[in-house]
Amino acid sequence: MSDLVWDVLFCLRCLRHPGEEPLVFLGIVFFFLMGLVAGVATAGALTVSEATITVEERIGAHGEDGIFLILTEEGEAFTVEDNLFRLQFDASDRYASLKEGGRYHVTCTGWRFQPLSWYRNIVAAEEV
C-alpha cells in the first residue's frame, strides 16, 4: 500500500487511541478542509452567469472589507471586487463605470449566499 493509505489508516487508529499522534490526524483534516475551501472558492470564481440590471444605488467601500456594492432595481445586490483567478485587478475602474440609473448587461462570477453575505461579483459590464 502507498504511504498515504498507511497514514490514513494510522490516523483512523489515532481516533480510537487519542494519545498516539493526534496531530497527524488533525493535520490531514486541516489540509482536507483547506482543499475543500479552495475548491469552492475556485469554482465560485470560475462560475460565470449573465444578467441585465439597472443600477439603483452604489455603495462604495462598504464595511471593513472595502467592497463595492451595486444595488439594482431588480432587487439583487452585486459586488465589484478584484478576481485573482481571472487575473482581474481593476475593481475600482469597473465600479466607476457603473452609473446610477444606467442599464447594463453584466457578466458575473460566484453565487449569492446570504448566510455568509456572498454576492455575485461583476467582472464585466456593457451599457445597454
N, C-alpha and C positions, 0 to 999 in steps of 0.2 A: 504494500500500500504506500501511497505517497505520504510525504511528511505532513501535508495539510490535513489529510484524513486522520493521521495519528494525533495531530494537535487537537482536532475537534473532538475525537474520542477521549483524549486526556481531559479536555475541558468539561465534557459531559460527566466524567468521573469526578471532577472537582465539585460539581453540583452536589453529588452525594457525600463528598468528603471535603467540606469547605475549608479545612485547614491546609489543604495541599494546593498551593499555587493558584489562588483565585484571581490573581491579577492577569494571568494568561487568558482566562475566560472573559474577564471584563474588557481586556484589550480587543479580543475578537468581536465582542458585542459592540464596542465603541466603533471599530472600523466598519462593521456591517451597517450600523446606523448612519455613520457619516457617508458611506457609499449610497445608501438609500436617499438621504437628503440631497446629495449632489445629483443623483439621478433625477429626482423630482424637479430640482432647480433647472437642470439642463433641459428636461422635457418641457418645462414651462417656458423657457426662453426660446425654444425652437418651435413651439406650437403656434402656428400663425392663423389668425382669423381676420376677417374684414367687416367693417361696419360703416354706415353713413350716419354722421352725427351732426347736430347743431350745437355749437358751444354756447352754453348759458352763462357759465361763470368760470373764471380761472382763479385758482388759489395757489399762490407761489410760496415755495419754501415752507410747506405745511409740516408742523411738528418737528421733532428732533432730527428726523432723517433728512429733512430738507428736500422732500419730493415735491414735484409739481402736480397738482390735481386739476383735472378738467371735469367739470360737471356739465351734463348735456340736458337738453330739453326732453330727450327720450327717457330720462330718469336713471341714467347709468353714470358711474364715475370711472374715469380712466386716470392713469398716471403717465407722466412723461419722465422716464429715467434712462440713464445710460444702460447699455446692454453689452456685457462682457462677451457673451457667446457670439454676438453678431459684430463684435469689434466696433461698436457704435458709441461714441462718446460726445455726442452733440445735443444732449437733452435740453440745454438752455436755448439753443437755436430753434429746435423743434417746438418748444413751449412758446417762444416768442412769435412763431409763425401762426399760431392758432389764436385768432381774434374772437372776442365775444360777439355773438350773433352770426358768426360765419358758419357755413355748412361745408363739411369736409368728408371725403372718403378716406378712412384711416385703415392702416394695417397694424394689427396688434399682436403681441405675444403674451403668453401666460393666461391665467384664469382669474375670475373673480371668486375669491374665497373669503367670505365675511368673517368667520371666527378669527382669522389672522390678519384682517384688513389688507388682503392682497387685491390688487386691481389689475385689469388688463393694461399692458404698457403700450403706448402708441409709439411705433417705430418709424412710421411714415404717414404723412398726411398730404392729401391733394385737395385743393379747394374745388367744390362742385359749383 
